[in-house]
Amino acid sequence: MCSSDLSGVYDLVILGDLDADAIGVAGAKLLADQVVKGAGLITLGGYYAYGGGGWNKTALADVVPVQMGNGPRQIRDAPIDLRNHYPGPIRVIPVAADRLLQITDQGAESSSIWKELKPLTGANRWEGIKNAPGVKVLASGTAGQPLIVTGVAGQGRVMSMAIDSTFQWLRQGKAKEFKQFWRQIALWGLRREA
């Protein structure tokens, strides 16, 4: 990513459990610039996500809707440092009425489906949620910790998720809900939700 010009190449980037060194400071700056110009960005949780992965020291810290904080950096090939994380199980609880979290057929009660989904293995711990126009907490965890937060950066839409183990819903037999959740998030990031 660092070696090429990203101008207009990507409409949406989903950044998973990846250390910032994988794309470097220059790559993070290119990505942040693309978001400001209109690309969507979805950041997922994990051991190398957010501050644990060094992203708090890059330009991405300016575009995400959460304050990553300055927790300990997760060193590759070292034991996992859990100070940046909430231990599981953590149930995802919608706290905002938003169509992004409507994962059932129209008319069906979405809140009951969320209660049926398997709790996740854990979540990233953020320092806070940015107090900025357009920032919205969509879902929190069992103890009230924020899990899904949306915002804007320039012309781009940004979503930060403290979770990364939604695959468990698929294994649980909730393939329809799993696919609907990810489809809606991707289309939202692309500004194609209609």
PyMOL commands that set and color helices and strands:
alter all, ss='L'
color gray80, all
select helices_A, chain A and resi 20-22+24-36+50-53+55-57+60-63+82-84+99-101+110-116+167-171+175-189
alter helices_A, ss='H'
color red, helices_A
select strands_A, chain A and resi 12-15+40-43+66-67+85-90+93-94+120-124+128-129+136-140+146-153+156-161
alter strands_A, ss='S'
color yellow, strands_A
deselect
rebuild
show_as cartoon
